[in-house]
């Protein structure tokens, strides 16, 4: 998988970045053939926590949580081995979590206050906890079934959050954090309606795990569609300072079929996310022949 999310302040270690950057289809399929214990043993979420001690504790606890990792494994077995759709392994979780945290920090760097600060007077660190927990837990419901997995994620996530946050927050702050995470989880679905910046970030971050590895499994198995062809065209996704807005999302593609992925799918997730005023999206087509036709494409949100 080749979605790279650069953090100029602190990069992921080389091993982790390499794991994120490599194509994921063969890896996702291989992991479905491991025993549960073998699959869980190799899972480790890494992200730049910086000075956020609460976030560091949450990630440390998540990395020790065998039940959580078990859900990630079953979700991937359901997606890849049984339904033959795109990867839902822990690598997807790792990528979405890093993208979401990058988006949040990019917004706050430019003075956009998240709802945890605006509505509750809590801190930006608390907002990071909400975004990361929602990203970690957003698709554990795939361990139950694809249909309605967002709802299944809700009832699995609520008690798990309380375990991960035990001793960190007292009531009523604990319930506030948990409620906001649940709102972000349910809002990441196609027809979701995020009510907060945090929820919108998770929704968009999930959509930005769009590089070609996400479609390679159905494509190689002969399931050719506009979705799989367009996803296979996406080479790279980067996030940086925008020219006119706080966030620029640049998508590099190897042919113009990738525009469907941008204009059809990403646009749908951006609309109604609450991030529309803050994000600009630019797609570049690298193939020399097609550059003469559509060298650059700007998404109008």
MIDOSE-1310 file (N, C-alpha, C; in nm, 2 decimals, decimal comma, always signed):
residues 301
xxxx	+0,09/-0,12/+0,00/+0,00/+0,00/+0,00/+0,09/+0,12/+0,00; +0,05/+0,22/-0,08/+0,15/+0,33/-0,10/+0,09/+0,47/-0,05; +0,00/+0,47/+0,04/-0,04/+0,60/+0,09/+0,06/+0,65/+0,19; +0,14/+0,75/+0,16/+0,24/+0,80/+0,25/+0,19/+0,93/+0,31
xxxx	+0,20/+0,94/+0,44/+0,15/+1,06/+0,51/+0,27/+1,12/+0,58; +0,33/+1,22/+0,52/+0,46/+1,28/+0,58/+0,42/+1,36/+0,70; +0,50/+1,35/+0,80/+0,49/+1,44/+0,92/+0,63/+1,50/+0,93; +0,64/+1,63/+0,90/+0,77/+1,70/+0,90/+0,83/+1,71/+1,03
xxxx	+0,75/+1,70/+1,14/+0,81/+1,71/+1,27/+0,87/+1,58/+1,32; +0,80/+1,47/+1,29/+0,86/+1,35/+1,33/+0,81/+1,24/+1,24; +0,91/+1,17/+1,17/+0,87/+1,07/+1,08/+0,85/+0,93/+1,15; +0,77/+0,85/+1,09/+0,76/+0,71/+1,14/+0,90/+0,65/+1,12
xxxx	+0,93/+0,54/+1,19/+1,06/+0,47/+1,17/+1,05/+0,41/+1,04; +1,17/+0,38/+0,98/+1,18/+0,32/+0,84/+1,11/+0,19/+0,83; +1,11/+0,10/+0,93/+1,05/-0,02/+0,92/+0,90/-0,01/+0,90; +0,84/+0,08/+0,99/+0,70/+0,10/+0,98/+0,66/+0,17/+0,85
xxxx	+0,73/+0,27/+0,81/+0,70/+0,34/+0,69/+0,70/+0,25/+0,57; +0,80/+0,16/+0,57/+0,81/+0,06/+0,46/+0,70/-0,03/+0,46; +0,65/-0,07/+0,58/+0,54/-0,16/+0,59/+0,41/-0,10/+0,53; +0,39/+0,03/+0,56/+0,28/+0,10/+0,51/+0,29/+0,12/+0,36
xxxx	+0,41/+0,15/+0,31/+0,42/+0,18/+0,17/+0,41/+0,06/+0,07; +0,44/-0,06/+0,12/+0,45/-0,18/+0,03/+0,30/-0,22/-0,01; +0,29/-0,28/-0,13/+0,16/-0,33/-0,17/+0,11/-0,43/-0,07; -0,02/-0,42/-0,05/-0,08/-0,49/+0,07/-0,15/-0,62/+0,03
xxxx	-0,19/-0,64/-0,09/-0,28/-0,75/-0,13/-0,22/-0,88/-0,09; -0,09/-0,91/-0,13/-0,03/-1,04/-0,10/-0,02/-1,06/+0,05; +0,02/-0,95/+0,12/+0,03/-0,95/+0,26/-0,10/-0,98/+0,33; -0,20/-0,91/+0,29/-0,34/-0,93/+0,35/-0,38/-1,08/+0,33
xxxx	-0,36/-1,13/+0,21/-0,40/-1,27/+0,19/-0,31/-1,37/+0,27; -0,18/-1,34/+0,28/-0,10/-1,43/+0,36/-0,14/-1,43/+0,50; -0,18/-1,31/+0,56/-0,21/-1,31/+0,70/-0,34/-1,39/+0,72; -0,43/-1,40/+0,63/-0,55/-1,47/+0,65/-0,52/-1,62/+0,66
xxxx	-0,40/-1,67/+0,62/-0,37/-1,81/+0,63/-0,29/-1,84/+0,76; -0,25/-1,74/+0,83/-0,18/-1,76/+0,96/-0,28/-1,80/+1,06; -0,23/-1,87/+1,17/-0,32/-1,90/+1,28/-0,35/-1,77/+1,35; -0,46/-1,76/+1,42/-0,49/-1,63/+1,49/-0,37/-1,58/+1,58
xxxx	-0,31/-1,68/+1,65/-0,19/-1,63/+1,74/-0,08/-1,58/+1,65; -0,05/-1,64/+1,54/+0,06/-1,59/+1,45/+0,02/-1,45/+1,40; -0,10/-1,44/+1,35/-0,14/-1,31/+1,29/-0,13/-1,20/+1,39; -0,18/-1,22/+1,51/-0,19/-1,12/+1,62/-0,05/-1,08/+1,66
xxxx	+0,04/-1,18/+1,66/+0,18/-1,16/+1,72/+0,25/-1,05/+1,64; +0,22/-1,04/+1,51/+0,30/-0,94/+1,43/+0,24/-0,80/+1,42; +0,12/-0,78/+1,48/+0,05/-0,66/+1,47/+0,11/-0,56/+1,57; +0,14/-0,44/+1,52/+0,19/-0,33/+1,61/+0,16/-0,20/+1,54
xxxx	+0,08/-0,12/+1,61/+0,04/+0,01/+1,56/+0,15/+0,11/+1,60; +0,20/+0,19/+1,50/+0,30/+0,29/+1,53/+0,25/+0,43/+1,47; +0,26/+0,53/+1,55/+0,23/+0,66/+1,50/+0,30/+0,76/+1,58; +0,33/+0,89/+1,53/+0,40/+0,99/+1,61/+0,32/+1,05/+1,72
xxxx	+0,33/+1,01/+1,84/+0,25/+1,06/+1,95/+0,30/+1,19/+2,00; +0,42/+1,23/+1,97/+0,48/+1,36/+2,01/+0,47/+1,37/+2,16; +0,43/+1,48/+2,22/+0,43/+1,50/+2,36/+0,29/+1,46/+2,43; +0,21/+1,39/+2,35/+0,08/+1,36/+2,40/+0,09/+1,23/+2,48
xxxx	+0,11/+1,24/+2,61/+0,13/+1,12/+2,70/+0,01/+1,03/+2,70; -0,11/+1,09/+2,70/-0,23/+1,01/+2,70/-0,24/+0,92/+2,58; -0,21/+0,99/+2,46/-0,21/+0,91/+2,34/-0,11/+0,80/+2,34; +0,01/+0,83/+2,39/+0,11/+0,72/+2,40/+0,06/+0,60/+2,48
xxxx	-0,01/+0,63/+2,60/-0,06/+0,52/+2,68/-0,17/+0,44/+2,61; -0,25/+0,51/+2,53/-0,36/+0,44/+2,46/-0,30/+0,35/+2,35; -0,20/+0,40/+2,28/-0,14/+0,31/+2,18/-0,06/+0,20/+2,24; +0,00/+0,22/+2,35/+0,07/+0,11/+2,42/-0,03/+0,00/+2,47
xxxx	-0,14/+0,05/+2,52/-0,24/-0,05/+2,56/-0,30/-0,12/+2,44; -0,33/-0,05/+2,33/-0,39/-0,11/+2,21/-0,29/-0,22/+2,16; -0,16/-0,19/+2,16/-0,06/-0,29/+2,11/-0,05/-0,41/+2,20; -0,10/-0,40/+2,32/-0,10/-0,52/+2,41/-0,23/-0,59/+2,41
xxxx	-0,33/-0,54/+2,34/-0,47/-0,59/+2,35/-0,49/-0,70/+2,25; -0,49/-0,82/+2,29/-0,51/-0,93/+2,20/-0,65/-0,94/+2,15; -0,75/-0,90/+2,22/-0,88/-0,91/+2,18/-0,90/-0,81/+2,06; -0,85/-0,69/+2,07/-0,86/-0,59/+1,97/-0,79/-0,64/+1,84
xxxx	-0,68/-0,69/+1,86/-0,60/-0,75/+1,74/-0,68/-0,87/+1,68; -0,74/-0,94/+1,76/-0,82/-1,06/+1,71/-0,93/-1,01/+1,62; -1,00/-0,90/+1,66/-1,10/-0,84/+1,58/-1,05/-0,80/+1,44; -0,93/-0,73/+1,45/-0,87/-0,69/+1,32/-0,84/-0,81/+1,23
xxxx	-0,80/-0,92/+1,29/-0,77/-1,04/+1,21/-0,89/-1,10/+1,15; -1,00/-1,12/+1,23/-1,12/-1,17/+1,18/-1,18/-1,08/+1,07; -1,17/-0,95/+1,09/-1,22/-0,86/+0,99/-1,15/-0,88/+0,86; -1,02/-0,90/+0,86/-0,95/-0,92/+0,74/-0,98/-1,06/+0,68
xxxx	-1,00/-1,16/+0,76/-1,04/-1,29/+0,70/-1,18/-1,28/+0,63; -1,27/-1,21/+0,70/-1,40/-1,19/+0,63/-1,39/-1,11/+0,50; -1,31/-1,01/+0,50/-1,30/-0,92/+0,38/-1,22/-0,99/+0,27; -1,11/-1,05/+0,30/-1,02/-1,09/+0,20/-1,05/-1,24/+0,16
xxxx	-1,05/-1,33/+0,26/-1,07/-1,47/+0,23/-1,21/-1,51/+0,19; -1,31/-1,45/+0,25/-1,45/-1,49/+0,24/-1,52/-1,41/+0,13; -1,50/-1,28/+0,14/-1,58/-1,19/+0,05/-1,50/-1,14/-0,07; -1,36/-1,16/-0,06/-1,27/-1,12/-0,17/-1,29/-0,97/-0,21
xxxx	-1,30/-0,89/-0,11/-1,30/-0,75/-0,13/-1,16/-0,69/-0,07; -1,15/-0,56/-0,06/-1,02/-0,50/-0,03/-0,98/-0,53/+0,12; -0,85/-0,51/+0,14/-0,79/-0,53/+0,26/-0,85/-0,46/+0,38; -0,88/-0,53/+0,49/-0,93/-0,47/+0,61/-0,84/-0,52/+0,73
xxxx	-0,71/-0,54/+0,70/-0,62/-0,59/+0,80/-0,57/-0,47/+0,89; -0,49/-0,51/+0,99/-0,43/-0,41/+1,08/-0,35/-0,30/+1,00; -0,30/-0,34/+0,88/-0,23/-0,24/+0,80/-0,32/-0,12/+0,76; -0,44/-0,16/+0,72/-0,54/-0,06/+0,69/-0,56/+0,03/+0,82
xxxx	-0,57/-0,03/+0,93/-0,59/+0,05/+1,06/-0,47/+0,14/+1,08; -0,35/+0,09/+1,06/-0,23/+0,17/+1,08/-0,23/+0,29/+0,99; -0,27/+0,27/+0,86/-0,27/+0,38/+0,77/-0,37/+0,48/+0,80; -0,50/+0,44/+0,82/-0,60/+0,53/+0,85/-0,57/+0,61/+0,98
xxxx	-0,52/+0,55/+1,08/-0,48/+0,62/+1,21/-0,38/+0,72/+1,18; -0,28/+0,69/+1,10/-0,18/+0,79/+1,08/-0,23/+0,91/+0,99; -0,31/+0,88/+0,89/-0,37/+0,98/+0,81/-0,46/+1,07/+0,89; -0,54/+1,01/+0,98/-0,63/+1,09/+1,06/-0,56/+1,18/+1,16
xxxx	-0,46/+1,13/+1,22/-0,38/+1,22/+1,31/-0,31/+1,33/+1,24; -0,26/+1,30/+1,12/-0,19/+1,40/+1,03/-0,29/+1,51/+1,00; -0,41/+1,47/+0,95/-0,51/+1,57/+0,92/-0,55/+1,66/+1,03; -0,57/+1,60/+1,15/-0,60/+1,68/+1,27/-0,49/+1,78/+1,30
xxxx	-0,37/+1,73/+1,30/-0,26/+1,82/+1,34/-0,24/+1,93/+1,23; -0,27/+1,90/+1,11/-0,26/+2,00/+1,00/-0,36/+2,11/+1,02; -0,48/+2,07/+1,06/-0,59/+2,16/+1,08/-0,56/+2,25/+1,21; -0,52/+2,19/+1,32/-0,49/+2,27/+1,44/-0,37/+2,36/+1,42
xxxx	-0,28/+2,32/+1,34/-0,16/+2,41/+1,31/-0,21/+2,54/+1,24; -0,31/+2,53/+1,17/-0,37/+2,65/+1,10/-0,48/+2,71/+1,18; -0,50/+2,68/+1,30/-0,59/+2,75/+1,39/-0,73/+2,69/+1,39; -0,76/+2,58/+1,33/-0,89/+2,52/+1,32/-0,91/+2,44/+1,46
xxxx	-1,00/+2,49/+1,54/-1,02/+2,42/+1,67/-1,11/+2,30/+1,65; -1,07/+2,18/+1,70/-1,16/+2,07/+1,70/-1,27/+2,08/+1,80; -1,37/+2,00/+1,78/-1,49/+2,02/+1,87/-1,47/+1,98/+2,01; -1,37/+1,90/+2,04/-1,34/+1,87/+2,18/-1,30/+1,99/+2,26
xxxx	-1,23/+2,08/+2,19/-1,19/+2,21/+2,25/-1,30/+2,31/+2,24; -1,37/+2,32/+2,13/-1,47/+2,42/+2,11/-1,60/+2,40/+2,19; -1,64/+2,27/+2,20/-1,76/+2,24/+2,27/-1,75/+2,20/+2,42; -1,63/+2,15/+2,46/-1,62/+2,10/+2,59/-1,51/+2,17/+2,67
xxxx	-1,43/+2,25/+2,60/-1,32/+2,32/+2,67/-1,21/+2,22/+2,71; -1,21/+2,10/+2,64/-1,10/+2,01/+2,66/-0,98/+2,04/+2,58; -0,88/+1,96/+2,57/-0,76/+2,00/+2,50/-0,75/+1,93/+2,36; -0,65/+1,99/+2,29/-0,62/+1,93/+2,16/-0,57/+1,78/+2,17
xxxx	-0,50/+1,76/+2,28/-0,45/+1,62/+2,31/-0,57/+1,53/+2,32; -0,68/+1,58/+2,39/-0,80/+1,49/+2,40/-0,86/+1,47/+2,26; -0,86/+1,57/+2,18/-0,91/+1,55/+2,04/-0,83/+1,45/+1,97; -0,70/+1,44/+1,99/-0,62/+1,34/+1,92/-0,65/+1,20/+1,97
xxxx	-0,69/+1,19/+2,10/-0,73/+1,06/+2,15/-0,86/+1,02/+2,09; -0,95/+1,11/+2,07/-1,08/+1,07/+2,01/-1,06/+1,02/+1,86; -0,98/+1,10/+1,79/-0,95/+1,06/+1,65/-0,88/+0,93/+1,63; -0,78/+0,91/+1,72/-0,70/+0,78/+1,71/-0,79/+0,67/+1,75
xxxx	-0,86/+0,68/+1,86/-0,95/+0,57/+1,90/-1,05/+0,53/+1,80; -1,11/+0,64/+1,74/-1,21/+0,61/+1,63/-1,15/+0,54/+1,51; -1,02/+0,58/+1,48/-0,96/+0,51/+1,37/-0,92/+0,37/+1,40; -0,88/+0,35/+1,52/-0,84/+0,21/+1,56/-0,96/+0,12/+1,56
xxxx	-1,08/+0,17/+1,59/-1,20/+0,09/+1,62/-1,30/+0,10/+1,51; -1,28/+0,18/+1,40/-1,39/+0,21/+1,31/-1,44/+0,09/+1,23; -1,36/-0,01/+1,21/-1,42/-0,12/+1,13/-1,40/-0,26/+1,20; -1,39/-0,26/+1,33/-1,38/-0,39/+1,40/-1,51/-0,47/+1,38
xxxx	-1,62/-0,40/+1,35/-1,75/-0,46/+1,32/-1,74/-0,55/+1,20; -1,64/-0,54/+1,12/-1,62/-0,63/+1,01/-1,59/-0,77/+1,06; -1,55/-0,78/+1,18/-1,53/-0,92/+1,24/-1,67/-0,99/+1,25; -1,78/-0,91/+1,25/-1,91/-0,98/+1,26/-1,97/-1,00/+1,12
xxxx	-1,97/-0,89/+1,04/-2,02/-0,90/+0,90/-2,00/-0,76/+0,83; -1,98/-0,77/+0,70/-1,97/-0,65/+0,62/-2,09/-0,56/+0,63; -2,21/-0,62/+0,61/-2,33/-0,55/+0,61/-2,36/-0,49/+0,75; -2,37/-0,36/+0,76/-2,40/-0,30/+0,89/-2,28/-0,30/+0,98
xxxx	-2,16/-0,31/+0,93/-2,04/-0,33/+1,02/-2,02/-0,20/+1,10; -2,06/-0,09/+1,06/-2,04/+0,03/+1,14/-2,12/+0,02/+1,27; -2,24/-0,04/+1,26/-2,32/-0,06/+1,38/-2,26/-0,16/+1,47; -2,21/-0,27/+1,41/-2,15/-0,37/+1,50/-2,02/-0,32/+1,56
xxxx	-1,95/-0,23/+1,49/-1,84/-0,16/+1,56/-1,87/-0,09/+1,68; -1,99/-0,03/+1,68/-2,03/+0,06/+1,80/-2,04/-0,03/+1,92; -2,11/-0,14/+1,92/-2,13/-0,22/+2,04/-2,01/-0,29/+2,09; -1,91/-0,32/+1,99/-1,78/-0,38/+2,03/-1,69/-0,27/+2,09
xxxx	-1,70/-0,15/+2,03/-1,60/-0,04/+2,07/-1,63/+0,02/+2,21; -1,75/+0,03/+2,25/-1,78/+0,11/+2,37/-1,71/+0,05/+2,49; -1,73/-0,08/+2,52/-1,66/-0,14/+2,64/-1,51/-0,14/+2,62; -1,47/-0,16/+2,49/-1,32/-0,17/+2,47/-1,26/-0,03/+2,50
xxxx	-1,32/+0,07/+2,46/-1,27/+0,21/+2,49/-1,25/+0,23/+2,64; -1,35/+0,18/+2,71/-1,34/+0,20/+2,86/-1,22/+0,12/+2,92; -1,19/+0,01/+2,86/-1,07/-0,06/+2,90/-0,95/+0,01/+2,87; -0,94/+0,06/+2,74/-0,82/+0,13/+2,70/-0,80/+0,26/+2,77
xxxx	-0,91/+0,32/+2,82/-0,90/+0,46/+2,89/-0,91/+0,45/+3,04; -0,91/+0,32/+3,09/-0,92/+0,31/+3,24/-0,81/+0,38/+3,32; -0,85/+0,46/+3,41/-0,76/+0,53/+3,50/-0,70/+0,66/+3,43; -0,74/+0,68/+3,31/-0,69/+0,80/+3,24/-0,79/+0,92/+3,25
xxxx	-0,91/+0,89/+3,23/-1,02/+0,99/+3,24/-1,12/+0,95/+3,35; -1,16/+1,05/+3,43/-1,27/+1,03/+3,52/-1,40/+1,07/+3,46; -1,51/+1,03/+3,52/-1,64/+1,07/+3,47/-1,66/+1,22/+3,51; -1,73/+1,30/+3,43/-1,80/+1,26/+3,30/-1,72/+1,26/+3,18
xxxx	-1,59/+1,30/+3,19/-1,50/+1,32/+3,08/-1,49/+1,18/+3,00; -1,48/+1,07/+3,07/-1,47/+0,94/+3,01/-1,59/+0,92/+2,91; -1,71/+0,95/+2,96/-1,83/+0,93/+2,88/-1,83/+1,03/+2,76; -1,78/+1,15/+2,78/-1,77/+1,24/+2,67/-1,68/+1,19/+2,56
xxxx	-1,56/+1,14/+2,60/-1,46/+1,08/+2,50/-1,53/+0,97/+2,43; -1,58/+0,87/+2,50/-1,64/+0,75/+2,44/-1,75/+0,79/+2,35; -1,84/+0,88/+2,38/-1,95/+0,92/+2,30/-1,90/+0,98/+2,17; -1,80/+1,07/+2,17/-1,75/+1,13/+2,05/-1,68/+1,03/+1,96
xxxx	-1,61/+0,93/+2,02/-1,55/+0,83/+1,94/-1,66/+0,75/+1,87; -1,77/+0,71/+1,94/-1,88/+0,64/+1,87/-1,94/+0,72/+1,76; -1,96/+0,85/+1,78/-2,01/+0,93/+1,68/-1,92/+0,93/+1,55; -1,79/+0,94/+1,57/-1,70/+0,93/+1,46/-1,71/+0,80/+1,39
xxxx	-1,72/+0,69/+1,46/-1,73/+0,56/+1,40/-1,86/+0,54/+1,32; -1,97/+0,58/+1,37/-2,10/+0,57/+1,29/-2,10/+0,66/+1,17; -2,03/+0,77/+1,18/-2,03/+0,87/+1,08/-1,94/+0,84/+0,96; -1,86/+0,74/+0,97/-1,76/+0,71/+0,86/-1,83/+0,64/+0,75
xxxx	-1,95/+0,59/+0,77/-2,02/+0,52/+0,66/-2,05/+0,61/+0,54; -2,09/+0,56/+0,43/-2,11/+0,64/+0,31/-2,21/+0,75/+0,33; -2,32/+0,71/+0,40/-2,42/+0,81/+0,42/-2,42/+0,88/+0,56; -2,30/+0,87/+0,62/-2,29/+0,92/+0,76/-2,29/+1,07/+0,75
xxxx	-2,32/+1,13/+0,87/-2,33/+1,28/+0,88/-2,25/+1,32/+1,00; -2,12/+1,34/+0,98/-2,04/+1,38/+1,10/-2,09/+1,51/+1,16; -2,08/+1,52/+1,29/-2,12/+1,64/+1,36/-2,01/+1,72/+1,42; -1,89/+1,66/+1,40/-1,77/+1,72/+1,46/-1,65/+1,72/+1,36
xxxx	-1,55/+1,80/+1,38/-1,43/+1,80/+1,30/-1,36/+1,66/+1,32; -1,36/+1,61/+1,44/-1,30/+1,48/+1,46/-1,36/+1,37/+1,38; -1,50/+1,36/+1,38/-1,57/+1,26/+1,30/-1,54/+1,28/+1,15; -1,54/+1,40/+1,11/-1,52/+1,43/+0,96/-1,38/+1,38/+0,92
xxxx	-1,28/+1,40/+1,01/-1,14/+1,36/+0,99/-1,14/+1,21/+0,97; -1,20/+1,13/+1,05/-1,20/+0,99/+1,04/-1,26/+0,94/+0,91; -1,37/+1,00/+0,88/-1,44/+0,97/+0,76/-1,36/+0,99/+0,63; -1,29/+1,10/+0,63/-1,20/+1,14/+0,51/-1,07/+1,05/+0,52
xxxx	-1,02/+1,03/+0,64/-0,90/+0,94/+0,65/-0,92/+0,80/+0,59; -1,04/+0,75/+0,63/-1,07/+0,61/+0,58/-1,08/+0,61/+0,42; -1,13/+0,72/+0,36/-1,14/+0,73/+0,22/-1,00/+0,74/+0,16; -0,91/+0,81/+0,23/-0,78/+0,83/+0,17/-0,68/+0,71/+0,17
xxxx	-0,73/+0,60/+0,23/-0,65/+0,48/+0,21/-0,70/+0,42/+0,08; -0,66/+0,48/-0,03/-0,71/+0,46/-0,16/-0,61/+0,41/-0,26; -0,49/+0,39/-0,22/-0,39/+0,35/-0,32/-0,41/+0,21/-0,38; -0,34/+0,18/-0,48/-0,38/+0,06/-0,56/-0,39/-0,07/-0,49
xxxx	-0,31/-0,08/-0,38/-0,32/-0,21/-0,31/-0,46/-0,24/-0,25; -0,54/-0,13/-0,23/-0,67/-0,15/-0,18/-0,77/-0,22/-0,27; -0,73/-0,22/-0,40/-0,82/-0,29/-0,50/-0,76/-0,41/-0,56; -0,63/-0,44/-0,53/-0,56/-0,54/-0,61/-0,61/-0,68/-0,59
xxxx	-0,67/-0,71/-0,47/-0,72/-0,84/-0,45/-0,84/-0,87/-0,55; -0,95/-0,79/-0,55/-1,05/-0,82/-0,64/-1,01/-0,81/-0,79; -0,92/-0,72/-0,82/-0,87/-0,70/-0,95/-0,80/-0,82/-1,00; -0,71/-0,88/-0,92/-0,63/-1,00/-0,96/-0,72/-1,12/-0,97
xxxx	-0,83/-1,12/-0,89/-0,92/-1,24/-0,90/-1,02/-1,22/-1,01; -1,01/-1,12/-1,09/-1,09/-1,11/-1,21/-1,21/-1,02/-1,19; -1,22/-0,96/-1,07/-1,34/-0,87/-1,05/-1,30/-0,73/-1,10; -1,32/-0,71/-1,23/-1,28/-0,59/-1,29/-1,40/-0,49/-1,29
xxxx	-1,39/-0,38/-1,23/-1,49/-0,28/-1,23/-1,43/-0,14/-1,24; -1,51/-0,04/-1,26/-1,45/+0,10/-1,26/-1,39/+0,13/-1,13; -1,45/+0,08/-1,02/-1,39/+0,10/-0,88/-1,25/+0,04/-0,87; -1,23/-0,09/-0,91/-1,10/-0,15/-0,90/-1,00/-0,10/-1,00
xxxx	-1,04/-0,06/-1,12/-0,95/+0,00/-1,22/-0,91/+0,13/-1,17; -1,00/+0,22/-1,12/-0,96/+0,35/-1,07/-0,87/+0,34/-0,95; -0,90/+0,25/-0,86/-0,82/+0,24/-0,74/-0,68/+0,19/-0,77; -0,67/+0,10/-0,87/-0,54/+0,06/-0,92/-0,45/+0,17/-0,98
xxxx	-0,52/+0,27/-1,02/-0,45/+0,39/-1,08/-0,38/+0,48/-0,98; -0,43/+0,47/-0,85/-0,37/+0,56/-0,75/-0,24/+0,51/-0,70; -0,14/+0,59/-0,72/+0,00/+0,56/-0,68/+0,03/+0,61/-0,54; -0,01/+0,73/-0,51/+0,04/+0,79/-0,38/-0,05/+0,90/-0,34
xxxx	-0,06/+0,92/-0,20/-0,14/+1,02/-0,14/-0,05/+1,10/-0,04; -0,04/+1,23/-0,05/+0,04/+1,31/+0,04/-0,05/+1,42/+0,10; -0,02/+1,46/+0,22/-0,09/+1,57/+0,29/+0,01/+1,67/+0,33; -0,02/+1,80/+0,30/+0,07/+1,91/+0,33/-0,01/+2,04/+0,34
xxxx	+0,06/+2,15/+0,36/+0,00/+2,28/+0,37/-0,06/+2,31/+0,24; -0,19/+2,37/+0,24/-0,25/+2,41/+0,11/-0,21/+2,55/+0,08; -0,24/+2,59/-0,05/-0,21/+2,72/-0,09/-0,31/+2,82/-0,04; -0,44/+2,78/-0,05/-0,55/+2,87/-0,01/-0,62/+2,81/+0,12
xxxx	-0,59/+2,69/+0,15/-0,66/+2,63/+0,26/-0,56/+2,56/+0,35; -0,60/+2,52/+0,48/-0,50/+2,46/+0,57/-0,44/+2,33/+0,52; -0,52/+2,25/+0,44/-0,48/+2,12/+0,40/-0,48/+2,10/+0,25; -0,37/+2,05/+0,19/-0,37/+2,01/+0,06/-0,35/+1,86/+0,05
xxxx	-0,44/+1,79/-0,02/-0,43/+1,65/-0,04/-0,39/+1,63/-0,19; -0,27/+1,58/-0,21/-0,23/+1,55/-0,35/-0,23/+1,40/-0,37; -0,29/+1,37/-0,49/-0,31/+1,23/-0,53/-0,23/+1,21/-0,66; -0,14/+1,12/-0,66/-0,06/+1,09/-0,78/-0,12/+0,96/-0,84
xxxx	-0,15/+0,97/-0,97/-0,21/+0,85/-1,04/-0,13/+0,82/-1,16; -0,14/+0,69/-1,21/-0,07/+0,65/-1,33/-0,15/+0,66/-1,45; -0,28/+0,68/-1,44/-0,37/+0,70/-1,56/-0,50/+0,77/-1,51; -0,57/+0,82/-1,61/-0,68/+0,91/-1,58/-0,80/+0,83/-1,52
xxxx	-0,80/+0,70/-1,52/-0,92/+0,63/-1,46/-0,92/+0,66/-1,31; -0,81/+0,70/-1,25/-0,81/+0,73/-1,11/-0,90/+0,85/-1,07; -0,94/+0,93/-1,17/-1,02/+1,04/-1,15/-1,16/+1,00/-1,09; -1,20/+0,88/-1,13/-1,33/+0,82/-1,07/-1,31/+0,81/-0,92
xxxx	-1,19/+0,76/-0,88/-1,17/+0,74/-0,74/-1,17/+0,87/-0,66; -1,12/+0,98/-0,72/-1,12/+1,11/-0,66/-1,25/+1,18/-0,67; -1,31/+1,19/-0,78/-1,43/+1,27/-0,80/-1,55/+1,19/-0,76; -1,55/+1,06/-0,77/-1,67/+0,98/-0,73/-1,67/+0,94/-0,58
xxxx	-1,56/+0,89/-0,53/-1,55/+0,83/-0,40/-1,50/+0,92/-0,29; -1,39/+0,99/-0,32/-1,33/+1,08/-0,21/-1,43/+1,20/-0,20; -1,48/+1,25/-0,31/-1,57/+1,36/-0,31/-1,69/+1,33/-0,22; -1,74/+1,21/-0,23/-1,86/+1,17/-0,15/-1,83/+1,17/-0,01
xxxx	-1,71/+1,13/+0,03/-1,67/+1,13/+0,17/-1,64/+1,27/+0,23; -1,59/+1,36/+0,14/-1,56/+1,49/+0,18/-1,68/+1,58/+0,20; -1,78/+1,56/+0,11/-1,90/+1,63/+0,12/-1,98/+1,59/+0,25; -2,01/+1,69/+0,33/-2,08/+1,67/+0,45/-1,99/+1,63/+0,56
xxxx	-1,86/+1,63/+0,54/-1,77/+1,59/+0,65/-1,74/+1,70/+0,74; -1,77/+1,83/+0,70/-1,73/+1,94/+0,78/-1,59/+1,99/+0,75; -1,52/+1,92/+0,67/-1,38/+1,96/+0,63/-1,38/+2,04/+0,50; -1,49/+2,06/+0,43/-1,49/+2,12/+0,30/-1,42/+2,26/+0,30
xxxx	-1,44/+2,34/+0,40/-1,37/+2,47/+0,39/-1,22/+2,47/+0,41; -1,17/+2,36/+0,46/-1,03/+2,35/+0,50/-0,94/+2,27/+0,41; -1,00/+2,20/+0,31/-0,92/+2,10/+0,23/-0,93/+2,14/+0,08; -0,82/+2,13/+0,02/-0,81/+2,13/-0,13/-0,75/+2,00/-0,18
xxxx	-0,80/+1,95/-0,29/-0,76/+1,82/-0,34/-0,71/+1,84/-0,48; -0,59/+1,79/-0,51/-0,53/+1,80/-0,64/-0,48/+1,66/-0,68; -0,52/+1,62/-0,80/-0,47/+1,49/-0,86/-0,38/+1,52/-0,97; -0,26/+1,45/-0,97/-0,16/+1,46/-1,08/-0,16/+1,33/-1,15
xxxx	-0,15/+1,33/-1,28/-0,14/+1,21/-1,36/+0,01/+1,20/-1,41; +0,08/+1,10/-1,38/+0,22/+1,09/-1,40/+0,25/+1,03/-1,54; +0,17/+0,95/-1,60/+0,20/+0,89/-1,73/+0,21/+1,00/-1,83; +0,32/+1,00/-1,90/+0,36/+1,11/-1,99/+0,25/+1,13/-2,10
xxxx	+0,20/+1,02/-2,16/+0,10/+1,03/-2,26/-0,03/+1,10/-2,21; -0,07/+1,06/-2,09/-0,20/+1,11/-2,04/-0,18/+1,25/-1,98; -0,05/+1,29/-1,95/-0,03/+1,42/-1,90/-0,07/+1,53/-2,00; -0,06/+1,50/-2,13/-0,10/+1,59/-2,23/-0,25/+1,61/-2,23
xxxx	-0,32/+1,51/-2,18/-0,47/+1,52/-2,19/-0,52/+1,58/-2,06; -0,48/+1,53/-1,94/-0,53/+1,57/-1,81/-0,41/+1,58/-1,72; -0,33/+1,68/-1,73/-0,21/+1,69/-1,64/-0,24/+1,70/-1,49; -0,35/+1,78/-1,46/-0,38/+1,80/-1,32/-0,53/+1,82/-1,31
xxxx	-0,58/+1,77/-1,20/-0,73/+1,77/-1,18/-0,76/+1,82/-1,04; -0,83/+1,93/-1,03/-0,87/+1,99/-0,90/-1,01/+1,95/-0,86; -1,03/+1,89/-0,74/-1,16/+1,85/-0,70/-1,24/+1,97/-0,65; -1,36/+2,00/-0,70/-1,45/+2,10/-0,65/-1,54/+2,04/-0,55
x	-1,53/+2,08/-0,43/-1,61/+2,02/-0,32/-1,73/+2,11/-0,29
